Amino acid sequence: MTWNWLSPTRFFFGSGAIADKYEEIKTLGKRALIVTGKGGSAVRNGSLRDLCRALSDCDISWDIFREVEANPSVETVRRGAAIARETKTEFVVGLGGGSPLDAAKAIAVLAVNDITDEEMFAARFTAALPLVAIPTTAGTGSEVTPYSILTYPAIDSKKSIFSPVIIPVLAYIDPEYTRDIPLNITVDTAVDAYSHALEGYLAVKSNPISDLIAREALRISGTELKLLTSGTSPGRASREALLYASTLAGLVISQTGTSIPHAMGYPLTYFKGIPHGRANGILMPAYLAFTLRNGDNPKVMEALQCSGFSSLQEFKKLMRDLCGPAPECSDNEQTRFIEICSQAKNLSNHIVRPSRQDLESMLQESL
């Protein structure tokens, strides 16, 4: 048995996390760039207020980049990096859902590296500005991962940057910031977190510790996903559980990476506007069915049972209830989707390597 582990983020979890532990930020510099979404949720949920108060108490000045859209583009992060250079930013704070956190990571890279898009995605850099992550949704786990996922028009899809230097050094994980998230976004992000735990558990790169954490994330997520079918907004205990599970799942994929649902889901998001987590949820039942048909690995049923499902059919019904029907896709669109996702490197990370025909079958089954 041979494996390794790297989780350098120091994170603080719980209500009032920033107020209780903000002095940790003092070591990172005297000028920050806060990267957040254009929708204003960071103002509404109080996280921006708490952060600015902490920076002020630490005698740290800051600028705010509020231009991050859902599924942030390379163009957006380059604009943010230009501001970071102009203001002589010393560290970057990602504040918001997965999109602002991922954008902050790319901005931290581009602020100190004069590189092309391809060099960025190939991780041809050795340094980035220090990062602080403050998640306000319970889905990506980006606060503890070495990934930044960006929309890249050059390939008509999303593409990831992978590098240990973009793992946040600090994360403040406060469930209170998630309390007023609309139900549809709560579902999308919860399904995303579940997919991270599931794909990590069934990854060829999994290891004993990642499996241990994945099972716990699956257990919590499975329970909370079932509660979300009630159509009512989660209470405080569920909000805390969802965010905890999301962070656990982020720790899992930091070690294992993702696989088939992420590779296949990106084109659905890029071309059809399906939220990332929902796209994964549409594809996961077919992904599990494919795995069961092509081997007898006990981890598939273990994953379902950890999640509280007695069968694949029960899981499929839940995903349908939560994610709704798949979008209509023409034959030409399906062909284009397969062309794009078949180039994804993480397809080889699943315990059963899919062929192009397997991908076609999974997509048709999902649609």
DATA-V599441 format. One record per helix or strand of 3 or more residues. SS is the DSSP state (H for helix, E for strand). FROM is the first residue (numbers start at 1). LEN is the number of residues. Records with the same first field share a line. If there is no record, write none. Layout:
# DATA-V599441
SS: FROM-LEN / FROM-LEN
This chain:
# DATA-V599441
E: 10-4 / 31-7 / 61-8 / 91-6 / 130-6 / 147-6 / 157-6 / 170-4
H: 17-12 / 41-4 / 47-11 / 74-13 / 98-13 / 117-5 / 142-3 / 153-3 / 164-3 / 175-4 / 183-19 / 208-21 / 236-21 / 260-13 / 276-18 / 299-8 / 312-12 / 331-11 / 345-5 / 356-11
